[in-house]
Amino acid sequence: MSDTSGFDTTKRDGSSHVKTPSKSHYILSADDSERERLNMQHRMLVRATGNRLILPSISLNHADRILDSGTGTGAWILDVIEHVPSSVTLQGIDISSSFFPNHDDRIVSRGNIDFSVGSITNLPEHWSAGFALVNQRCLVTALQVHEWEAAIGEVFRALRPRGWVQFVELGIFISGPVTEKQWSLTQALYSSRGLLNNCEKHIPKMLHDAGFVDLQVEEYMIPLGSWAGQVGIESRDDMVMTFRNVKKHVLDGGGFGFVQSEEEYDAAVDSMREEWDTIDGSHIILHVFYAQKPL
């Protein structure tokens, strides 16, 4: 996400108009490795929630619209189109169009899916009361502390009465001392960038303060490491890629008292990976929230 009000609509043919956000606090890269990681993350999140793409119990009408906030590669949209009526319109938004799947045959053939470049903290005015569902996942690495309330307020505005929002965020890592140290380093990085540490602890109150009702909270354990078989290996690899992709920001911050060089950082991540493989029960907590906009 971004702290700018710029907004850019990207059509399925890749063309665009209006301005693109010029500043972002997102701490992960925008290269092919991040595209791969985002798709891997999507599979991990869906698997953890029992293959539920839409979390609240909702009946979609033929003219309904769905918004995917922080859409990234559009992986959630590409999956959810198989489970909603073909007449339902889907809209993705992100701070960058780098990963938009505009030329995917599933997007082109359906015809009612668009991707826009812009900030969830400042949605277009004409989107007010326009969506039946808003999906948002893993934006702890993107939204600054003050942006969370703005983003949730914008989601509330964009939803129609009785519409639903669903948030999915990753929480704390549970393993051994190497993981604990790496997680402390990551939290120091978040704080240095003005991001909201432990956002899962704050989301319920922010949803309530924005006016949402019927809040439901769920937690899931995502296993990390080869001890958990292929599921643990895939989740481990996604998380390791996440830590590697923030290395530049850690080093730019001087290592925050935890590491002093690129080699030391790489060795720490390697040790954490080994720890997950050798400590049975290593996992990360997945937090799920969904709530409704009242009449």
MARGUVEX-439105 format. One line per 3 residues: their letters; for each residue z, x, y of N, C-alpha, C. Coordinates in nm, 2 decimals, always signed. Last residue first. Example, Ala and Ser with C-alpha at 12.3 -4.5 7.8 and 13.67 -1.06 7.14 Angstrom:
REM MARGUVEX-439105
sa = +0.71:+1.28:-0.22:+0.71:+1.37:-0.11:+0.79:+1.29:+0.00  +0.78:+1.32:-0.57:+0.78:+1.23:-0.45:+0.78:+1.32:-0.33 $
//
This chain:
REM MARGUVEX-439105
lpk = +0.81:-2.67:-0.20:+0.73:-2.76:-0.13:+0.76:-2.75:+0.02  +0.87:-2.32:-0.26:+0.90:-2.46:-0.27:+0.80:-2.54:-0.19  +0.73:-2.07:-0.46:+0.74:-2.12:-0.33:+0.76:-2.27:-0.33 $
qay = +0.91:-1.91:-0.73:+0.82:-2.01:-0.68:+0.84:-2.04:-0.53  +0.91:-1.60:-0.92:+0.97:-1.70:-0.83:+0.87:-1.79:-0.77  +0.99:-1.33:-1.13:+0.89:-1.43:-1.09:+0.97:-1.55:-1.02 $
fvh = +1.01:-1.00:-1.23:+1.07:-1.10:-1.15:+0.95:-1.21:-1.12  +1.11:-0.74:-1.45:+1.01:-0.85:-1.42:+1.08:-0.95:-1.34  +1.13:-0.40:-1.52:+1.19:-0.51:-1.46:+1.08:-0.61:-1.42 $
lii = +1.18:-0.17:-1.78:+1.08:-0.25:-1.71:+1.15:-0.38:-1.65  +1.32:+0.14:-1.83:+1.34:+0.00:-1.82:+1.23:-0.06:-1.73  +1.22:+0.38:-2.08:+1.23:+0.34:-1.94:+1.25:+0.19:-1.93 $
hsg = +1.37:+0.60:-2.33:+1.30:+0.48:-2.28:+1.31:+0.47:-2.13  +1.48:+0.73:-2.63:+1.43:+0.76:-2.50:+1.35:+0.64:-2.45  +1.53:+0.69:-2.90:+1.58:+0.59:-2.81:+1.55:+0.62:-2.66 $
dit = +1.57:+1.03:-3.00:+1.54:+0.89:-3.04:+1.61:+0.79:-2.94  +1.45:+1.30:-2.87:+1.57:+1.22:-2.85:+1.53:+1.07:-2.89  +1.20:+1.42:-2.89:+1.31:+1.47:-2.98:+1.43:+1.38:-2.97 $
dwe = +1.03:+1.33:-2.70:+0.98:+1.33:-2.84:+1.10:+1.36:-2.93  +1.17:+1.37:-2.47:+1.14:+1.23:-2.51:+1.10:+1.23:-2.66  +1.17:+1.65:-2.46:+1.30:+1.58:-2.47:+1.27:+1.43:-2.52 $
erm = +0.90:+1.70:-2.41:+0.96:+1.74:-2.54:+1.09:+1.67:-2.56  +0.89:+1.60:-2.15:+0.81:+1.54:-2.25:+0.86:+1.58:-2.39  +1.07:+1.78:-2.02:+1.10:+1.64:-2.03:+1.02:+1.57:-2.14 $
sdv = +0.92:+2.01:-2.05:+1.05:+2.00:-2.11:+1.09:+1.86:-2.13  +0.70:+1.96:-1.88:+0.68:+1.99:-2.02:+0.81:+1.97:-2.10  +0.83:+1.93:-1.64:+0.77:+1.82:-1.69:+0.74:+1.84:-1.84 $
aad = +0.92:+2.20:-1.61:+1.02:+2.09:-1.61:+0.96:+1.97:-1.68  +0.68:+2.34:-1.60:+0.77:+2.36:-1.71:+0.87:+2.25:-1.72  +0.58:+2.24:-1.35:+0.51:+2.21:-1.47:+0.60:+2.23:-1.60 $
yee = +0.78:+2.36:-1.18:+0.76:+2.21:-1.19:+0.69:+2.17:-1.32  +0.73:+2.63:-1.22:+0.86:+2.57:-1.25:+0.85:+2.42:-1.27  +0.47:+2.65:-1.12:+0.50:+2.68:-1.26:+0.63:+2.62:-1.30 $
esq = +0.51:+2.58:-0.85:+0.43:+2.50:-0.94:+0.46:+2.52:-1.08  +0.85:+2.64:-0.75:+0.71:+2.68:-0.77:+0.64:+2.58:-0.86  +1.11:+2.55:-0.74:+1.07:+2.64:-0.63:+0.92:+2.68:-0.64 $
vfg = +1.31:+2.25:-0.78:+1.21:+2.35:-0.83:+1.16:+2.43:-0.71  +1.52:+2.13:-0.64:+1.52:+2.12:-0.79:+1.42:+2.23:-0.85  +1.52:+2.12:-0.37:+1.63:+2.19:-0.43:+1.63:+2.19:-0.58 $
fgg = +1.27:+2.01:-0.30:+1.39:+1.93:-0.29:+1.52:+1.99:-0.36  +1.03:+2.13:-0.30:+1.09:+2.12:-0.43:+1.22:+2.05:-0.42  +0.90:+2.12:-0.06:+0.98:+2.24:-0.08:+1.06:+2.23:-0.21 $
gdl = +0.72:+1.92:-0.03:+0.85:+1.90:+0.02:+0.95:+2.01:-0.01  +0.50:+2.02:-0.16:+0.49:+2.01:-0.01:+0.63:+1.99:+0.05  +0.60:+1.98:-0.42:+0.59:+2.11:-0.37:+0.57:+2.12:-0.21 $
vhk = +0.58:+1.70:-0.42:+0.71:+1.77:-0.45:+0.71:+1.91:-0.39  +0.32:+1.65:-0.38:+0.41:+1.61:-0.28:+0.55:+1.67:-0.30  +0.21:+1.77:-0.61:+0.17:+1.82:-0.48:+0.27:+1.78:-0.38 $
kvn = +0.31:+1.60:-0.82:+0.35:+1.74:-0.81:+0.32:+1.80:-0.67  +0.24:+1.36:-0.90:+0.32:+1.37:-0.77:+0.36:+1.51:-0.74  +0.11:+1.38:-1.14:+0.03:+1.34:-1.02:+0.11:+1.35:-0.89 $
rft = +0.31:+1.44:-1.32:+0.22:+1.55:-1.28:+0.14:+1.51:-1.16  +0.43:+1.18:-1.34:+0.51:+1.30:-1.29:+0.41:+1.41:-1.24  +0.21:+1.05:-1.46:+0.27:+1.00:-1.33:+0.34:+1.12:-1.26 $
mvm = +0.18:+1.18:-1.70:+0.07:+1.18:-1.60:+0.12:+1.14:-1.46  +0.42:+1.09:-1.82:+0.40:+1.23:-1.79:+0.29:+1.25:-1.69  +0.36:+0.82:-1.84:+0.47:+0.86:-1.76:+0.46:+1.01:-1.72 $
ddr = +0.15:+0.82:-2.03:+0.13:+0.76:-1.90:+0.24:+0.81:-1.80  +0.27:+0.95:-2.25:+0.16:+1.01:-2.18:+0.13:+0.96:-2.04  +0.47:+0.76:-2.32:+0.50:+0.89:-2.28:+0.39:+0.96:-2.20 $
sei = +0.30:+0.55:-2.40:+0.39:+0.53:-2.28:+0.44:+0.66:-2.23  +0.18:+0.67:-2.62:+0.10:+0.62:-2.51:+0.18:+0.60:-2.38  +0.41:+0.72:-2.78:+0.32:+0.83:-2.74:+0.24:+0.79:-2.62 $
gvq = +0.51:+0.47:-2.84:+0.59:+0.57:-2.76:+0.51:+0.68:-2.71  +0.30:+0.36:-2.99:+0.34:+0.30:-2.87:+0.42:+0.39:-2.78  +0.29:+0.54:-3.21:+0.18:+0.54:-3.11:+0.22:+0.47:-2.98 $
gaw = +0.64:+0.62:-3.25:+0.50:+0.60:-3.30:+0.40:+0.60:-3.18  +0.88:+0.69:-3.14:+0.85:+0.55:-3.14:+0.71:+0.52:-3.19  +0.89:+0.97:-3.14:+0.98:+0.90:-3.23:+0.95:+0.75:-3.24 $
sgl = +0.73:+1.04:-2.93:+0.67:+1.03:-3.06:+0.76:+0.97:-3.16  +0.81:+0.86:-2.62:+0.82:+0.97:-2.72:+0.76:+0.94:-2.85  +0.97:+0.58:-2.51:+0.90:+0.70:-2.46:+0.92:+0.81:-2.57 $
pim = +0.97:+0.22:-2.49:+1.00:+0.35:-2.56:+0.91:+0.46:-2.52  +1.08:+0.01:-2.26:+0.96:+0.07:-2.30:+0.99:+0.21:-2.37  +1.26:-0.29:-2.26:+1.27:-0.15:-2.28:+1.13:-0.09:-2.33 $
yee = +1.28:-0.53:-1.99:+1.23:-0.49:-2.12:+1.24:-0.33:-2.13  +1.42:-0.82:-1.83:+1.41:-0.67:-1.85:+1.36:-0.64:-1.99  +1.37:-1.07:-1.58:+1.36:-1.03:-1.72:+1.36:-0.87:-1.72 $
vql = +1.45:-1.35:-1.38:+1.45:-1.20:-1.40:+1.46:-1.16:-1.55  +1.34:-1.60:-1.17:+1.36:-1.56:-1.31:+1.35:-1.41:-1.31  +1.41:-1.83:-0.91:+1.39:-1.69:-0.95:+1.43:-1.66:-1.10 $
dvf = +1.38:-2.07:-0.77:+1.36:-2.07:-0.92:+1.33:-1.92:-0.97  +1.23:-1.98:-0.46:+1.33:-2.05:-0.54:+1.29:-2.03:-0.69  +1.18:-1.80:-0.15:+1.15:-1.83:-0.28:+1.26:-1.90:-0.36 $
gad = +1.25:-1.71:+0.11:+1.24:-1.86:+0.08:+1.20:-1.90:-0.06  +1.32:-1.46:+0.16:+1.19:-1.50:+0.21:+1.17:-1.65:+0.19  +1.56:-1.43:+0.03:+1.56:-1.44:+0.18:+1.43:-1.48:+0.24 $
hlm = +1.47:-1.42:-0.23:+1.56:-1.53:-0.19:+1.55:-1.54:-0.04  +1.34:-1.17:-0.23:+1.26:-1.30:-0.26:+1.34:-1.42:-0.21  +1.55:-1.00:-0.16:+1.43:-1.02:-0.07:+1.35:-1.14:-0.10 $
kpi = +1.71:-1.03:-0.39:+1.76:-1.08:-0.26:+1.64:-1.09:-0.16  +1.53:-0.92:-0.59:+1.58:-1.06:-0.60:+1.63:-1.11:-0.46  +1.48:-0.65:-0.50:+1.38:-0.75:-0.50:+1.43:-0.89:-0.50 $
hke = +1.68:-0.46:-0.53:+1.67:-0.53:-0.40:+1.57:-0.64:-0.40  +1.66:-0.34:-0.77:+1.79:-0.39:-0.73:+1.79:-0.48:-0.60  +1.41:-0.24:-0.78:+1.44:-0.35:-0.87:+1.58:-0.42:-0.83 $
cnn = +1.40:-0.01:-0.63:+1.36:-0.14:-0.57:+1.39:-0.26:-0.65  +1.51:+0.25:-0.64:+1.57:+0.14:-0.71:+1.53:+0.00:-0.65  +1.40:+0.35:-0.31:+1.46:+0.38:-0.44:+1.52:+0.26:-0.51 $
llg = +1.14:+0.29:-0.13:+1.26:+0.22:-0.16:+1.30:+0.25:-0.30  +1.03:+0.57:+0.08:+1.01:+0.46:-0.02:+1.14:+0.41:-0.06  +1.02:+0.78:+0.26:+1.06:+0.65:+0.31:+1.05:+0.53:+0.21 $
rss = +0.98:+1.02:+0.15:+0.86:+0.95:+0.20:+0.89:+0.81:+0.25  +1.23:+1.10:+0.07:+1.16:+1.18:+0.17:+1.04:+1.11:+0.23  +1.28:+0.92:-0.13:+1.35:+0.91:-0.01:+1.28:+0.99:+0.10 $
yla = +1.09:+1.02:-0.33:+1.08:+0.88:-0.28:+1.15:+0.87:-0.14  +1.21:+1.27:-0.38:+1.07:+1.26:-0.32:+1.05:+1.12:-0.26  +1.45:+1.19:-0.49:+1.45:+1.27:-0.37:+1.31:+1.26:-0.30 $
qtl = +1.35:+1.07:-0.72:+1.42:+0.99:-0.62:+1.43:+1.06:-0.48  +1.26:+1.30:-0.85:+1.16:+1.19:-0.81:+1.23:+1.10:-0.70  +1.50:+1.43:-0.90:+1.39:+1.50:-0.82:+1.30:+1.39:-0.76 $
swq = +1.61:+1.25:-1.08:+1.68:+1.28:-0.95:+1.58:+1.35:-0.85  +1.43:+1.28:-1.29:+1.44:+1.15:-1.22:+1.51:+1.17:-1.08  +1.48:+1.54:-1.37:+1.35:+1.51:-1.32:+1.35:+1.38:-1.24 $
ket = +1.75:+1.51:-1.45:+1.72:+1.60:-1.34:+1.58:+1.57:-1.28  +1.71:+1.33:-1.67:+1.80:+1.29:-1.56:+1.77:+1.38:-1.43  +1.55:+1.49:-1.84:+1.50:+1.36:-1.78:+1.58:+1.32:-1.66 $
vpg = +1.74:+1.68:-1.91:+1.61:+1.72:-1.84:+1.55:+1.60:-1.77  +1.94:+1.53:-2.04:+1.97:+1.59:-1.91:+1.84:+1.64:-1.84  +1.77:+1.24:-2.19:+1.87:+1.35:-2.18:+1.88:+1.41:-2.05 $
sif = +1.72:+0.91:-2.13:+1.70:+1.01:-2.23:+1.81:+1.11:-2.23  +1.59:+0.66:-1.94:+1.71:+0.69:-2.02:+1.67:+0.79:-2.13  +1.49:+0.59:-1.61:+1.46:+0.66:-1.74:+1.59:+0.69:-1.81 $
igl = +1.48:+0.28:-1.42:+1.54:+0.41:-1.46:+1.49:+0.46:-1.60  +1.19:+0.09:-1.38:+1.32:+0.14:-1.33:+1.36:+0.27:-1.38  +0.89:-0.06:-1.26:+0.96:+0.03:-1.36:+1.08:+0.08:-1.29 $
evf = +0.81:-0.40:-1.20:+0.85:-0.27:-1.15:+0.92:-0.19:-1.26  +0.64:-0.68:-1.11:+0.67:-0.60:-1.22:+0.70:-0.46:-1.17  +0.64:-1.02:-0.99:+0.65:-0.87:-0.96:+0.69:-0.80:-1.08 $
qvw = +0.47:-1.31:-0.91:+0.53:-1.23:-1.02:+0.53:-1.08:-0.98  +0.49:-1.62:-0.75:+0.47:-1.48:-0.74:+0.53:-1.41:-0.86  +0.33:-1.95:-0.74:+0.42:-1.85:-0.80:+0.39:-1.71:-0.76 $
grp = +0.34:-2.26:-0.55:+0.27:-2.14:-0.61:+0.38:-2.04:-0.65  +0.46:-2.46:-0.42:+0.47:-2.46:-0.56:+0.39:-2.35:-0.63  +0.22:-2.43:-0.16:+0.35:-2.48:-0.20:+0.35:-2.50:-0.36 $
rla = +0.03:-2.12:-0.19:+0.04:-2.26:-0.16:+0.18:-2.31:-0.21  +0.09:-1.79:-0.05:+0.10:-1.89:-0.16:+0.09:-2.03:-0.11  +0.09:-1.65:+0.18:-0.04:-1.67:+0.11:-0.03:-1.77:+0.00 $
rfv = +0.36:-1.64:+0.25:+0.27:-1.71:+0.34:+0.14:-1.74:+0.26  +0.46:-1.48:+0.04:+0.51:-1.62:+0.06:+0.41:-1.70:+0.14  +0.33:-1.25:+0.10:+0.30:-1.32:-0.02:+0.35:-1.46:-0.01 $
egi = +0.45:-1.19:+0.34:+0.31:-1.21:+0.34:+0.27:-1.29:+0.21  +0.71:-1.14:+0.26:+0.69:-1.24:+0.35:+0.54:-1.28:+0.35  +0.67:-0.91:+0.10:+0.71:-1.04:+0.04:+0.69:-1.16:+0.13 $
aae = +0.59:-0.73:+0.30:+0.50:-0.77:+0.20:+0.54:-0.90:+0.13  +0.82:-0.72:+0.46:+0.70:-0.77:+0.52:+0.60:-0.81:+0.41  +1.00:-0.61:+0.27:+1.02:-0.74:+0.33:+0.90:-0.80:+0.39 $
weh = +0.86:-0.36:+0.23:+0.89:-0.45:+0.12:+0.91:-0.59:+0.17  +0.86:-0.20:+0.46:+0.74:-0.27:+0.42:+0.76:-0.38:+0.31  +1.09:-0.07:+0.49:+1.07:-0.18:+0.58:+0.95:-0.26:+0.54 $
vql = +1.05:+0.13:+0.28:+1.17:+0.03:+0.28:+1.14:-0.09:+0.36  +0.71:+0.15:+0.18:+0.83:+0.20:+0.24:+0.93:+0.09:+0.25  +0.52:+0.13:-0.12:+0.58:+0.06:+0.00:+0.70:+0.12:+0.05 $
atv = +0.45:+0.30:-0.33:+0.35:+0.27:-0.22:+0.42:+0.21:-0.10  +0.59:+0.32:-0.56:+0.54:+0.45:-0.51:+0.45:+0.42:-0.38  +0.65:+0.06:-0.62:+0.76:+0.14:-0.57:+0.71:+0.27:-0.51 $
lcr = +0.46:-0.10:-0.73:+0.44:-0.06:-0.59:+0.56:+0.02:-0.53  +0.43:-0.24:-0.98:+0.45:-0.10:-0.97:+0.41:-0.05:-0.83  +0.24:-0.53:-0.91:+0.30:-0.45:-1.01:+0.31:-0.30:-0.96 $
qnv = +0.18:-0.87:-0.86:+0.20:-0.74:-0.80:+0.29:-0.65:-0.89  +0.01:-1.17:-0.82:+0.06:-1.07:-0.91:+0.07:-0.94:-0.84  +0.04:-1.50:-0.72:+0.02:-1.36:-0.67:+0.08:-1.27:-0.77 $
laf = -0.11:-1.82:-0.75:-0.04:-1.71:-0.81:-0.07:-1.58:-0.74  -0.25:-1.99:-0.58:-0.16:-2.05:-0.68:-0.07:-1.95:-0.74  -0.32:-1.94:-0.24:-0.32:-1.89:-0.37:-0.21:-1.97:-0.46 $
gas = -0.32:-2.02:+0.03:-0.45:-2.03:-0.04:-0.44:-1.99:-0.19  -0.15:-2.01:+0.25:-0.14:-2.12:+0.15:-0.26:-2.13:+0.06  -0.36:-1.79:+0.42:-0.24:-1.87:+0.42:-0.25:-1.99:+0.33 $
whe = -0.59:-1.65:+0.46:-0.54:-1.66:+0.32:-0.41:-1.75:+0.31  -0.65:-1.63:+0.72:-0.72:-1.74:+0.65:-0.68:-1.75:+0.50  -0.52:-1.39:+0.80:-0.47:-1.52:+0.83:-0.52:-1.64:+0.75 $
pln = -0.50:-1.13:+0.56:-0.58:-1.21:+0.65:-0.51:-1.35:+0.68  -0.18:-0.96:+0.54:-0.29:-1.02:+0.48:-0.37:-1.10:+0.58  +0.00:-0.71:+0.56:-0.07:-0.78:+0.67:-0.20:-0.85:+0.62 $
tis = +0.10:-0.59:+0.35:+0.20:-0.62:+0.46:+0.13:-0.69:+0.57  -0.10:-0.52:+0.19:-0.03:-0.64:+0.15:+0.07:-0.68:+0.26  -0.39:-0.41:+0.35:-0.25:-0.39:+0.33:-0.19:-0.53:+0.29 $
gvs = -0.72:-0.34:+0.21:-0.63:-0.39:+0.31:-0.48:-0.37:+0.27  -1.02:-0.42:+0.06:-0.94:-0.31:+0.11:-0.85:-0.36:+0.22  -1.08:-0.65:-0.20:-1.07:-0.62:-0.06:-0.98:-0.50:-0.04 $
fdi = -1.30:-0.81:-0.43:-1.20:-0.70:-0.41:-1.20:-0.67:-0.26  -1.36:-1.12:-0.61:-1.38:-1.02:-0.50:-1.26:-0.92:-0.48  -1.51:-1.34:-0.82:-1.41:-1.24:-0.81:-1.45:-1.14:-0.70 $
ngr = -1.71:-1.51:-0.92:-1.60:-1.56:-0.82:-1.48:-1.47:-0.82  -1.89:-1.40:-1.10:-1.93:-1.44:-0.97:-1.83:-1.49:-0.87  -1.93:-1.32:-1.37:-1.84:-1.44:-1.34:-1.87:-1.49:-1.20 $
svi = -2.09:-1.10:-1.37:-2.14:-1.22:-1.44:-2.05:-1.34:-1.40  -1.94:-0.90:-1.24:-2.07:-0.95:-1.18:-2.11:-1.08:-1.24  -1.72:-0.87:-1.41:-1.70:-0.91:-1.27:-1.83:-0.97:-1.21 $
rdd = -1.83:-0.79:-1.64:-1.75:-0.91:-1.64:-1.72:-0.96:-1.50  -1.97:-0.55:-1.57:-2.05:-0.67:-1.61:-1.96:-0.80:-1.61  -1.86:-0.38:-1.29:-1.83:-0.42:-1.43:-1.90:-0.55:-1.46 $
hnp = -1.89:-0.31:-1.03:-2.01:-0.31:-1.11:-1.99:-0.34:-1.26  -1.63:-0.30:-0.92:-1.73:-0.39:-0.87:-1.85:-0.41:-0.95  -1.36:-0.22:-0.98:-1.46:-0.23:-1.08:-1.57:-0.32:-1.04 $
ffs = -1.21:+0.02:-0.76:-1.25:-0.12:-0.78:-1.37:-0.13:-0.88  -1.11:+0.26:-0.69:-1.11:+0.23:-0.83:-1.16:+0.08:-0.86  -1.15:+0.29:-0.42:-1.19:+0.40:-0.51:-1.20:+0.35:-0.65 $
ssi = -1.07:+0.14:-0.21:-1.17:+0.08:-0.30:-1.21:+0.17:-0.41  -0.73:+0.12:-0.11:-0.85:+0.19:-0.13:-0.94:+0.12:-0.23  -0.52:-0.06:-0.10:-0.54:+0.03:+0.02:-0.67:+0.11:+0.01 $
dig = -0.62:-0.38:-0.23:-0.56:-0.25:-0.25:-0.59:-0.17:-0.12  -0.66:-0.69:-0.40:-0.65:-0.62:-0.27:-0.58:-0.49:-0.30  -0.87:-0.94:-0.56:-0.79:-0.82:-0.56:-0.78:-0.75:-0.43 $
qlt = -0.89:-1.27:-0.65:-0.90:-1.18:-0.54:-0.81:-1.06:-0.56  -1.06:-1.52:-0.83:-0.97:-1.41:-0.83:-1.00:-1.32:-0.72  -1.08:-1.87:-0.89:-1.13:-1.76:-0.81:-1.02:-1.65:-0.81 $
vss = -1.16:-2.07:-1.17:-1.06:-2.01:-1.09:-1.11:-1.88:-1.02  -1.36:-2.14:-1.34:-1.37:-2.18:-1.20:-1.27:-2.13:-1.11  -1.28:-2.06:-1.59:-1.39:-1.98:-1.53:-1.41:-2.02:-1.38 $
pvh = -0.93:-2.07:-1.64:-1.06:-2.14:-1.63:-1.16:-2.05:-1.55  -0.79:-1.77:-1.80:-0.79:-1.88:-1.70:-0.92:-1.94:-1.69  -0.82:-1.56:-1.98:-0.71:-1.66:-2.00:-0.70:-1.77:-1.90 $
eiv = -0.99:-1.37:-1.90:-1.01:-1.43:-2.04:-0.92:-1.54:-2.07  -0.90:-1.28:-1.66:-1.01:-1.37:-1.66:-1.04:-1.44:-1.80  -0.71:-1.10:-1.72:-0.66:-1.23:-1.70:-0.78:-1.33:-1.70 $
dli = -0.84:-0.85:-1.75:-0.78:-0.91:-1.86:-0.75:-1.06:-1.84  -0.93:-0.80:-1.49:-1.03:-0.80:-1.60:-0.97:-0.86:-1.73  -0.69:-0.81:-1.35:-0.79:-0.91:-1.33:-0.89:-0.92:-1.45 $
wag = -0.57:-0.57:-1.45:-0.51:-0.70:-1.47:-0.61:-0.81:-1.46  -0.76:-0.38:-1.36:-0.73:-0.40:-1.50:-0.67:-0.53:-1.53  -0.83:-0.29:-1.11:-0.86:-0.43:-1.14:-0.83:-0.46:-1.29 $
tgt = -0.74:-0.04:-1.04:-0.87:-0.05:-1.12:-0.91:-0.19:-1.15  -0.56:-0.18:-0.78:-0.60:-0.05:-0.84:-0.74:-0.06:-0.91  -0.43:-0.39:-0.66:-0.51:-0.42:-0.78:-0.55:-0.29:-0.85 $
gsd = -0.23:-0.48:-0.49:-0.22:-0.35:-0.54:-0.31:-0.34:-0.67  -0.22:-0.81:-0.60:-0.18:-0.72:-0.50:-0.16:-0.58:-0.55  -0.43:-1.05:-0.68:-0.37:-0.94:-0.75:-0.35:-0.83:-0.64 $
lir = -0.43:-1.40:-0.66:-0.43:-1.28:-0.58:-0.36:-1.17:-0.67  -0.62:-1.69:-0.74:-0.52:-1.59:-0.78:-0.54:-1.46:-0.71  -0.68:-2.03:-0.68:-0.71:-1.89:-0.65:-0.59:-1.81:-0.69 $
dah = -0.82:-2.34:-0.82:-0.71:-2.25:-0.78:-0.76:-2.11:-0.76  -0.99:-2.54:-0.91:-1.02:-2.48:-0.78:-0.91:-2.38:-0.73  -0.89:-2.62:-1.15:-1.02:-2.56:-1.15:-1.05:-2.49:-1.02 $
nls = -0.54:-2.53:-1.18:-0.64:-2.62:-1.16:-0.78:-2.55:-1.14  -0.30:-2.40:-1.41:-0.40:-2.37:-1.31:-0.51:-2.48:-1.30  +0.03:-2.42:-1.46:-0.10:-2.49:-1.50:-0.20:-2.47:-1.39 $
isp = +0.27:-2.19:-1.57:+0.19:-2.25:-1.46:+0.06:-2.31:-1.52  +0.55:-2.02:-1.62:+0.48:-2.13:-1.68:+0.40:-2.21:-1.57  +0.52:-1.67:-1.53:+0.58:-1.81:-1.52:+0.49:-1.91:-1.59 $
lil = +0.33:-1.46:-1.61:+0.47:-1.47:-1.66:+0.53:-1.61:-1.64  +0.03:-1.37:-1.74:+0.09:-1.46:-1.64:+0.23:-1.50:-1.69  +0.02:-1.20:-1.95:-0.04:-1.16:-1.83:+0.01:-1.24:-1.71 $
rng = +0.19:-1.09:-2.22:+0.19:-1.20:-2.12:+0.14:-1.15:-1.99  +0.24:-0.92:-2.43:+0.10:-0.95:-2.40:+0.09:-1.07:-2.30  +0.51:-0.86:-2.41:+0.46:-0.94:-2.52:+0.33:-1.00:-2.49 $
tar = +0.57:-0.67:-2.22:+0.60:-0.81:-2.19:+0.55:-0.91:-2.30  +0.46:-0.44:-2.32:+0.60:-0.45:-2.31:+0.65:-0.59:-2.28  +0.18:-0.48:-2.29:+0.24:-0.47:-2.43:+0.39:-0.49:-2.42 $
vlm = +0.16:-0.47:-2.02:+0.13:-0.59:-2.09:+0.19:-0.59:-2.23  +0.24:-0.20:-1.97:+0.31:-0.31:-1.91:+0.29:-0.44:-1.98  +0.04:-0.05:-2.11:+0.18:-0.04:-2.14:+0.26:-0.16:-2.09 $
rhq = -0.20:-0.13:-1.99:-0.18:-0.16:-2.13:-0.03:-0.15:-2.17  -0.14:-0.02:-1.73:-0.17:-0.16:-1.75:-0.14:-0.20:-1.89  -0.13:+0.25:-1.79:-0.01:+0.18:-1.74:-0.03:+0.03:-1.76 $
mnl = -0.40:+0.30:-1.85:-0.30:+0.32:-1.95:-0.17:+0.25:-1.92  -0.51:+0.25:-1.59:-0.55:+0.17:-1.71:-0.45:+0.18:-1.82  -0.38:+0.46:-1.45:-0.36:+0.32:-1.42:-0.40:+0.22:-1.53 $
rer = -0.48:+0.69:-1.58:-0.34:+0.66:-1.59:-0.31:+0.51:-1.55  -0.75:+0.68:-1.51:-0.71:+0.67:-1.65:-0.56:+0.63:-1.66  -0.72:+0.71:-1.23:-0.78:+0.59:-1.29:-0.74:+0.57:-1.43 $
esd = -0.60:+0.96:-1.23:-0.52:+0.85:-1.18:-0.59:+0.72:-1.23  -0.82:+1.11:-1.31:-0.70:+1.11:-1.39:-0.61:+1.00:-1.36  -1.00:+1.07:-1.11:-1.03:+1.02:-1.24:-0.91:+1.01:-1.33 $
das = -0.80:+1.01:-0.81:-0.90:+1.08:-0.89:-0.92:+1.02:-1.02  -0.60:+0.99:-0.62:-0.70:+0.89:-0.62:-0.82:+0.95:-0.70  -0.24:+1.03:-0.68:-0.37:+1.07:-0.65:-0.47:+0.96:-0.66 $
liy = +0.06:+0.88:-0.53:-0.02:+0.92:-0.64:-0.16:+0.95:-0.60  +0.19:+0.78:-0.31:+0.22:+0.92:-0.35:+0.14:+0.97:-0.47  +0.12:+0.59:-0.03:+0.11:+0.60:-0.17:+0.11:+0.75:-0.22 $
hsk = +0.12:+0.54:+0.23:+0.23:+0.62:+0.18:+0.23:+0.64:+0.03  -0.17:+0.57:+0.44:-0.10:+0.52:+0.32:+0.01:+0.61:+0.29  -0.40:+0.49:+0.69:-0.28:+0.56:+0.65:-0.22:+0.49:+0.54 $
spt = -0.62:+0.34:+0.75:-0.64:+0.48:+0.77:-0.51:+0.56:+0.72  -0.80:+0.07:+0.60:-0.67:+0.13:+0.64:-0.68:+0.28:+0.64  -1.12:+0.00:+0.74:-1.04:+0.04:+0.63:-0.91:+0.10:+0.67 $
kvh = -1.26:-0.28:+0.92:-1.22:-0.14:+0.91:-1.13:-0.12:+0.79  -1.56:-0.46:+0.83:-1.43:-0.45:+0.90:-1.38:-0.31:+0.87  -1.72:-0.45:+0.51:-1.73:-0.46:+0.65:-1.58:-0.47:+0.70 $
ssg = -1.93:-0.33:+0.23:-1.81:-0.37:+0.30:-1.83:-0.39:+0.45  -2.08:-0.32:-0.10:-2.09:-0.32:+0.05:-1.96:-0.36:+0.11  -2.06:-0.36:-0.37:-2.00:-0.24:-0.32:-2.01:-0.23:-0.17 $
drk = -2.13:-0.60:-0.47:-2.23:-0.50:-0.47:-2.19:-0.37:-0.41  -1.90:-0.75:-0.44:-1.93:-0.71:-0.57:-2.04:-0.60:-0.58  -1.75:-0.63:-0.13:-1.82:-0.73:-0.21:-1.85:-0.67:-0.35 $
ttd = -1.46:-0.58:+0.03:-1.56:-0.52:-0.05:-1.62:-0.61:-0.14  -1.32:-0.61:+0.35:-1.36:-0.69:+0.23:-1.48:-0.62:+0.16  -1.05:-0.47:+0.50:-1.19:-0.45:+0.46:-1.22:-0.52:+0.34 $
fgs = -0.83:-0.40:+0.76:-0.86:-0.49:+0.64:-1.01:-0.48:+0.62  -0.53:-0.26:+0.91:-0.68:-0.26:+0.88:-0.71:-0.34:+0.76  -0.27:-0.22:+0.96:-0.32:-0.36:+0.96:-0.47:-0.37:+0.93 $
tds = -0.08:+0.01:+0.77:-0.18:-0.02:+0.87:-0.22:-0.16:+0.86  +0.07:+0.11:+0.57:+0.15:+0.05:+0.69:+0.05:+0.01:+0.80  -0.02:+0.02:+0.24:-0.04:+0.10:+0.36:+0.04:+0.03:+0.47 $
m = +0.00:+0.08:-0.12:+0.00:+0.00:+0.00:+0.00:+0.09:+0.13 $
//
